[in-house]
Amino acid sequence: MTRAGGPRRILFVTGMSGAGKKTALKALEDMGWETVDNLPLSLLDRLIAASPPEGSVDEERPLALGIDSRTRDFDSVRVVQRARSLRAQGRDASILFLDCSGAELTRRYSETRSRHPMAQDRRIEDGIVHERELLAPLREAADELIDTSDRSTNELQAQLRLIFSDPATSGTTLTIMSFAFSRGVPRDADLMFDMRFLRNPHWVPELKPRTGLDPDVGAYIEGDPIYAEASARIEALIRLLLPRYEAEGKSYVTIAVGCTGGKHRSVHFAESLAIRLREAGFSPTVRHRELTQQKPGVEESTVPGVGS
């Protein structure tokens, strides 16, 4: 069936309150989607029919609609029916449902001291149960279901990029991330390298409080006799593999570089590797997990030769 004007691709972003809808909409917006949050369903036709922003082509920009139990005139069954009617018009309409365990939602609301929208005058747990019942038809009809119970914001964003970015326009997206083995390995890593064989700035008093972004820390690490050869071999392996990943249609490749504390050796090596790969024609993004995600209760090793 020939469709009318307006965006070809429409995504309903919904799910449990506190499960990450705002994060999902922000991630989609960063990927080039037009996003609208809490739009009453009765206004959807008017939005689709509206002229696109100046300088853009409506059909080329997908539309993401945030909708949940807080939306005016919300009705799960009507949302499902609306998605189906849009498909009947020839549009690519789908539903993304963000779920989360009740225990984790309770923890999130308790930590932020926010009121659950379904629990203004009752326990948070009761509101979660009530909302889950209201959203059951949407969850059942969802085209994509993501459970955010044990996902960080960054992990959710990465998963959304994997599902909803356009490989035809973006190619393979390369990420290099440093991390601490003491805090767990990244679940989305495609290649992982352990830098704990290098000499450790943690045991040099003047370098210990600094990070691998500091030139003196970098010079100390690079002074390790094996650094140059190990670095060259790792880079050669990565340059061999990246074109193969792209040829296989892999949209995202994450290279994880770890040490015990994620502060010195892994940070420096990740930055250094990114520079060399850029010189080779790649465009990596660098992320240092432990420098932006501080967690209490993790101490450096007290055994010389082991640490950050």
Secondary structure as a PSIPRED ss2 file (coil, helix, strand):
# PSIPRED VFORMAT (PSIPRED V4.0)

   1 M C   1.000  0.000  0.000
   2 T C   1.000  0.000  0.000
   3 R C   1.000  0.000  0.000
   4 A C   1.000  0.000  0.000
   5 G C   1.000  0.000  0.000
   6 G C   1.000  0.000  0.000
   7 P C   1.000  0.000  0.000
   8 R C   1.000  0.000  0.000
   9 R E   0.000  0.000  1.000
  10 I E   0.000  0.000  1.000
  11 L E   0.000  0.000  1.000
  12 F E   0.000  0.000  1.000
  13 V E   0.000  0.000  1.000
  14 T E   0.000  0.000  1.000
  15 G E   0.000  0.000  1.000
  16 M C   1.000  0.000  0.000
  17 S C   1.000  0.000  0.000
  18 G C   1.000  0.000  0.000
  19 A C   1.000  0.000  0.000
  20 G C   1.000  0.000  0.000
  21 K H   0.000  1.000  0.000
  22 K H   0.000  1.000  0.000
  23 T H   0.000  1.000  0.000
  24 A H   0.000  1.000  0.000
  25 L H   0.000  1.000  0.000
  26 K H   0.000  1.000  0.000
  27 A H   0.000  1.000  0.000
  28 L H   0.000  1.000  0.000
  29 E H   0.000  1.000  0.000
  30 D H   0.000  1.000  0.000
  31 M C   1.000  0.000  0.000
  32 G C   1.000  0.000  0.000
  33 W C   1.000  0.000  0.000
  34 E E   0.000  0.000  1.000
  35 T E   0.000  0.000  1.000
  36 V E   0.000  0.000  1.000
  37 D E   0.000  0.000  1.000
  38 N C   1.000  0.000  0.000
  39 L C   1.000  0.000  0.000
  40 P C   1.000  0.000  0.000
  41 L H   0.000  1.000  0.000
  42 S H   0.000  1.000  0.000
  43 L H   0.000  1.000  0.000
  44 L H   0.000  1.000  0.000
  45 D H   0.000  1.000  0.000
  46 R H   0.000  1.000  0.000
  47 L H   0.000  1.000  0.000
  48 I H   0.000  1.000  0.000
  49 A H   0.000  1.000  0.000
  50 A C   1.000  0.000  0.000
  51 S C   1.000  0.000  0.000
  52 P C   1.000  0.000  0.000
  53 P C   1.000  0.000  0.000
  54 E C   1.000  0.000  0.000
  55 G C   1.000  0.000  0.000
  56 S C   1.000  0.000  0.000
  57 V C   1.000  0.000  0.000
  58 D H   0.000  1.000  0.000
  59 E H   0.000  1.000  0.000
  60 E H   0.000  1.000  0.000
  61 R C   1.000  0.000  0.000
  62 P C   1.000  0.000  0.000
  63 L E   0.000  0.000  1.000
  64 A E   0.000  0.000  1.000
  65 L E   0.000  0.000  1.000
  66 G E   0.000  0.000  1.000
  67 I C   1.000  0.000  0.000
  68 D C   1.000  0.000  0.000
  69 S C   1.000  0.000  0.000
  70 R C   1.000  0.000  0.000
  71 T C   1.000  0.000  0.000
  72 R C   1.000  0.000  0.000
  73 D C   1.000  0.000  0.000
  74 F C   1.000  0.000  0.000
  75 D C   1.000  0.000  0.000
  76 S H   0.000  1.000  0.000
  77 V H   0.000  1.000  0.000
  78 R H   0.000  1.000  0.000
  79 V H   0.000  1.000  0.000
  80 V H   0.000  1.000  0.000
  81 Q H   0.000  1.000  0.000
  82 R H   0.000  1.000  0.000
  83 A H   0.000  1.000  0.000
  84 R H   0.000  1.000  0.000
  85 S H   0.000  1.000  0.000
  86 L H   0.000  1.000  0.000
  87 R H   0.000  1.000  0.000
  88 A H   0.000  1.000  0.000
  89 Q C   1.000  0.000  0.000
  90 G C   1.000  0.000  0.000
  91 R C   1.000  0.000  0.000
  92 D E   0.000  0.000  1.000
  93 A E   0.000  0.000  1.000
  94 S E   0.000  0.000  1.000
  95 I E   0.000  0.000  1.000
  96 L E   0.000  0.000  1.000
  97 F E   0.000  0.000  1.000
  98 L E   0.000  0.000  1.000
  99 D E   0.000  0.000  1.000
 100 C C   1.000  0.000  0.000
 101 S C   1.000  0.000  0.000
 102 G H   0.000  1.000  0.000
 103 A H   0.000  1.000  0.000
 104 E H   0.000  1.000  0.000
 105 L H   0.000  1.000  0.000
 106 T H   0.000  1.000  0.000
 107 R H   0.000  1.000  0.000
 108 R H   0.000  1.000  0.000
 109 Y H   0.000  1.000  0.000
 110 S H   0.000  1.000  0.000
 111 E H   0.000  1.000  0.000
 112 T H   0.000  1.000  0.000
 113 R C   1.000  0.000  0.000
 114 S C   1.000  0.000  0.000
 115 R C   1.000  0.000  0.000
 116 H C   1.000  0.000  0.000
 117 P C   1.000  0.000  0.000
 118 M C   1.000  0.000  0.000
 119 A C   1.000  0.000  0.000
 120 Q C   1.000  0.000  0.000
 121 D C   1.000  0.000  0.000
 122 R C   1.000  0.000  0.000
 123 R C   1.000  0.000  0.000
 124 I H   0.000  1.000  0.000
 125 E H   0.000  1.000  0.000
 126 D H   0.000  1.000  0.000
 127 G H   0.000  1.000  0.000
 128 I H   0.000  1.000  0.000
 129 V H   0.000  1.000  0.000
 130 H H   0.000  1.000  0.000
 131 E H   0.000  1.000  0.000
 132 R H   0.000  1.000  0.000
 133 E H   0.000  1.000  0.000
 134 L H   0.000  1.000  0.000
 135 L H   0.000  1.000  0.000
 136 A H   0.000  1.000  0.000
 137 P H   0.000  1.000  0.000
 138 L H   0.000  1.000  0.000
 139 R H   0.000  1.000  0.000
 140 E H   0.000  1.000  0.000
 141 A H   0.000  1.000  0.000
 142 A C   1.000  0.000  0.000
 143 D C   1.000  0.000  0.000
 144 E E   0.000  0.000  1.000
 145 L E   0.000  0.000  1.000
 146 I E   0.000  0.000  1.000
 147 D E   0.000  0.000  1.000
 148 T C   1.000  0.000  0.000
 149 S C   1.000  0.000  0.000
 150 D C   1.000  0.000  0.000
 151 R C   1.000  0.000  0.000
 152 S C   1.000  0.000  0.000
 153 T H   0.000  1.000  0.000
 154 N H   0.000  1.000  0.000
 155 E H   0.000  1.000  0.000
 156 L H   0.000  1.000  0.000
 157 Q H   0.000  1.000  0.000
 158 A H   0.000  1.000  0.000
 159 Q H   0.000  1.000  0.000
 160 L H   0.000  1.000  0.000
 161 R H   0.000  1.000  0.000
 162 L H   0.000  1.000  0.000
 163 I H   0.000  1.000  0.000
 164 F H   0.000  1.000  0.000
 165 S C   1.000  0.000  0.000
 166 D C   1.000  0.000  0.000
 167 P H   0.000  1.000  0.000
 168 A H   0.000  1.000  0.000
 169 T H   0.000  1.000  0.000
 170 S H   0.000  1.000  0.000
 171 G C   1.000  0.000  0.000
 172 T C   1.000  0.000  0.000
 173 T E   0.000  0.000  1.000
 174 L E   0.000  0.000  1.000
 175 T E   0.000  0.000  1.000
 176 I E   0.000  0.000  1.000
 177 M E   0.000  0.000  1.000
 178 S E   0.000  0.000  1.000
 179 F E   0.000  0.000  1.000
 180 A E   0.000  0.000  1.000
 181 F H   0.000  1.000  0.000
 182 S H   0.000  1.000  0.000
 183 R H   0.000  1.000  0.000
 184 G C   1.000  0.000  0.000
 185 V C   1.000  0.000  0.000
 186 P C   1.000  0.000  0.000
 187 R C   1.000  0.000  0.000
 188 D C   1.000  0.000  0.000
 189 A C   1.000  0.000  0.000
 190 D C   1.000  0.000  0.000
 191 L E   0.000  0.000  1.000
 192 M E   0.000  0.000  1.000
 193 F E   0.000  0.000  1.000
 194 D E   0.000  0.000  1.000
 195 M C   1.000  0.000  0.000
 196 R C   1.000  0.000  0.000
 197 F C   1.000  0.000  0.000
 198 L C   1.000  0.000  0.000
 199 R C   1.000  0.000  0.000
 200 N C   1.000  0.000  0.000
 201 P H   0.000  1.000  0.000
 202 H H   0.000  1.000  0.000
 203 W H   0.000  1.000  0.000
 204 V C   1.000  0.000  0.000
 205 P C   1.000  0.000  0.000
 206 E C   1.000  0.000  0.000
 207 L C   1.000  0.000  0.000
 208 K C   1.000  0.000  0.000
 209 P C   1.000  0.000  0.000
 210 R C   1.000  0.000  0.000
 211 T C   1.000  0.000  0.000
 212 G C   1.000  0.000  0.000
 213 L C   1.000  0.000  0.000
 214 D C   1.000  0.000  0.000
 215 P H   0.000  1.000  0.000
 216 D H   0.000  1.000  0.000
 217 V H   0.000  1.000  0.000
 218 G H   0.000  1.000  0.000
 219 A H   0.000  1.000  0.000
 220 Y H   0.000  1.000  0.000
 221 I H   0.000  1.000  0.000
 222 E H   0.000  1.000  0.000
 223 G C   1.000  0.000  0.000
 224 D C   1.000  0.000  0.000
 225 P C   1.000  0.000  0.000
 226 I C   1.000  0.000  0.000
 227 Y H   0.000  1.000  0.000
 228 A H   0.000  1.000  0.000
 229 E H   0.000  1.000  0.000
 230 A H   0.000  1.000  0.000
 231 S H   0.000  1.000  0.000
 232 A H   0.000  1.000  0.000
 233 R H   0.000  1.000  0.000
 234 I H   0.000  1.000  0.000
 235 E H   0.000  1.000  0.000
 236 A H   0.000  1.000  0.000
 237 L H   0.000  1.000  0.000
 238 I H   0.000  1.000  0.000
 239 R H   0.000  1.000  0.000
 240 L H   0.000  1.000  0.000
 241 L H   0.000  1.000  0.000
 242 L H   0.000  1.000  0.000
 243 P H   0.000  1.000  0.000
 244 R H   0.000  1.000  0.000
 245 Y H   0.000  1.000  0.000
 246 E H   0.000  1.000  0.000
 247 A H   0.000  1.000  0.000
 248 E C   1.000  0.000  0.000
 249 G C   1.000  0.000  0.000
 250 K C   1.000  0.000  0.000
 251 S C   1.000  0.000  0.000
 252 Y E   0.000  0.000  1.000
 253 V E   0.000  0.000  1.000
 254 T E   0.000  0.000  1.000
 255 I E   0.000  0.000  1.000
 256 A E   0.000  0.000  1.000
 257 V E   0.000  0.000  1.000
 258 G E   0.000  0.000  1.000
 259 C E   0.000  0.000  1.000
 260 T C   1.000  0.000  0.000
 261 G C   1.000  0.000  0.000
 262 G C   1.000  0.000  0.000
 263 K C   1.000  0.000  0.000
 264 H C   1.000  0.000  0.000
 265 R H   0.000  1.000  0.000
 266 S H   0.000  1.000  0.000
 267 V H   0.000  1.000  0.000
 268 H H   0.000  1.000  0.000
 269 F H   0.000  1.000  0.000
 270 A H   0.000  1.000  0.000
 271 E H   0.000  1.000  0.000
 272 S H   0.000  1.000  0.000
 273 L H   0.000  1.000  0.000
 274 A H   0.000  1.000  0.000
 275 I H   0.000  1.000  0.000
 276 R H   0.000  1.000  0.000
 277 L H   0.000  1.000  0.000
 278 R H   0.000  1.000  0.000
 279 E H   0.000  1.000  0.000
 280 A C   1.000  0.000  0.000
 281 G C   1.000  0.000  0.000
 282 F C   1.000  0.000  0.000
 283 S C   1.000  0.000  0.000
 284 P C   1.000  0.000  0.000
 285 T E   0.000  0.000  1.000
 286 V E   0.000  0.000  1.000
 287 R E   0.000  0.000  1.000
 288 H E   0.000  0.000  1.000
 289 R H   0.000  1.000  0.000
 290 E H   0.000  1.000  0.000
 291 L H   0.000  1.000  0.000
 292 T H   0.000  1.000  0.000
 293 Q C   1.000  0.000  0.000
 294 Q C   1.000  0.000  0.000
 295 K C   1.000  0.000  0.000
 296 P C   1.000  0.000  0.000
 297 G C   1.000  0.000  0.000
 298 V C   1.000  0.000  0.000
 299 E C   1.000  0.000  0.000
 300 E C   1.000  0.000  0.000
 301 S C   1.000  0.000  0.000
 302 T C   1.000  0.000  0.000
 303 V C   1.000  0.000  0.000
 304 P C   1.000  0.000  0.000
 305 G C   1.000  0.000  0.000
 306 V C   1.000  0.000  0.000
 307 G C   1.000  0.000  0.000
 308 S C   1.000  0.000  0.000
